[in-house]
């Protein structure tokens, strides 16, 4: 009997270090797939090196919640990675989103893989 577990179920992201990245994640309940209202929630986006999975995050940012395209639910989390935050990064990373609701309960919707390609003209960004 084989038991496999894949914690990296969030979308894979890849870009060149130093690019502005406007990321958005739609948030739904796991079981019934209904939109999860983010009203009153505190949300965080973190990145850690893939080779040092238990290390301290190399980047952590607050996320903002916005309404979906239809304007019916505030179930979209956004975060912007600025050029200066990623210009010196390259390689494989893990990203994680943490949601703390108004009752203090914490949800972590798995993790995702982030590939950052080395920027060959870092001085342009700096």
C-alpha positions in Angstrom: 0.0 0.0 0.0 1.5 3.3 -1.1 0.7 6.5 0.8 1.6 9.7 -1.0 1.1 13.2 0.3 1.7 16.3 -1.8 1.6 19.5 0.2 2.3 21.6 -2.9 -1.2 22.0 -4.3 -1.3 25.7 -4.8 -0.5 26.9 -8.3 3.1 26.8 -9.4 4.5 30.3 -10.0 7.6 31.1 -12.1 9.2 34.4 -13.1 12.6 36.2 -13.4 13.9 37.8 -10.2 13.2 41.5 -10.3 9.9 41.3 -12.1 6.8 42.9 -10.4 4.5 40.1 -9.5 0.8 40.9 -8.8 -0.5 37.6 -7.4 -4.1 36.7 -6.7 -5.6 33.7 -5.1 -9.3 32.8 -5.1 -10.3 31.3 -1.7 -13.1 28.7 -1.3 -14.3 26.3 1.3 -12.6 22.9 0.9 -15.6 20.7 1.0 -18.4 22.5 -0.8 -16.2 24.9 -2.9 -18.3 27.9 -1.9 -16.5 31.3 -1.7 -14.8 31.9 1.6 -15.5 35.5 2.8 -12.2 37.2 4.0 -14.0 40.0 5.9 -12.1 40.6 9.1 -9.4 38.1 8.2 -5.6 38.7 8.6 -3.7 37.1 5.8 0.0 36.5 5.1 2.2 35.3 2.2 5.6 33.8 3.0 8.5 32.3 1.0 11.1 29.9 2.2 14.0 28.2 0.4 13.1 24.7 -1.0 16.4 23.4 0.3 15.8 24.7 3.8 12.1 24.0 4.2 12.2 24.4 8.0 14.2 27.7 7.9 13.0 31.2 8.5 11.0 32.8 5.7 13.1 34.9 3.4 10.1 37.1 2.5 6.8 37.6 4.3 4.1 40.1 3.4 0.6 41.0 4.4 -2.1 40.1 1.9 -5.1 42.2 0.9 -8.6 40.8 0.3 -10.6 42.1 -2.6 -14.0 41.2 -4.2 -14.1 38.7 -7.0 -14.7 39.8 -10.6 -18.5 39.6 -10.2 -18.3 41.8 -7.1 -20.3 39.3 -5.0 -17.7 37.9 -2.6 -14.5 39.2 -1.0 -12.8 35.9 -1.5 -9.7 36.9 -3.5 -6.3 37.4 -1.8 -3.7 39.6 -3.4 -0.1 40.4 -2.8 2.5 42.2 -4.9 6.1 41.2 -4.9 8.2 44.2 -5.8 11.3 44.1 -8.1 13.7 44.9 -5.2 12.2 42.0 -3.1 13.0 39.4 -5.7 15.9 40.7 -7.7 18.6 38.8 -5.7 16.6 35.6 -5.5 16.9 32.6 -7.9 16.1 29.0 -7.5 13.3 26.9 -6.1 11.1 28.1 -3.2 8.0 27.2 -1.3 5.3 29.7 -0.7 2.5 29.5 1.9 -0.6 31.5 2.6 -1.9 31.8 6.1 -5.5 33.0 6.9 -6.5 34.0 10.5 -10.2 34.6 10.7 -12.1 36.9 13.0 -12.4 34.2 15.7 -8.6 33.6 15.7 -8.8 30.3 13.9 -6.0 29.7 11.4 -6.3 28.1 7.9 -3.3 27.2 5.8 -4.5 26.1 2.3 -1.4 23.9 1.6 1.7 25.3 -0.1 2.9 26.0 -3.6 6.2 25.9 -5.5 7.8 29.2 -6.7 10.6 29.1 -9.4 12.6 32.3 -9.7 15.0 32.5 -12.7 18.2 34.5 -12.1 18.1 38.0 -13.4 21.1 38.7 -15.6 20.9 42.5 -15.3 20.3 43.1 -11.5 21.9 46.6 -11.6 19.0 47.8 -13.8 16.6 47.0 -10.9 18.8 48.3 -8.1 
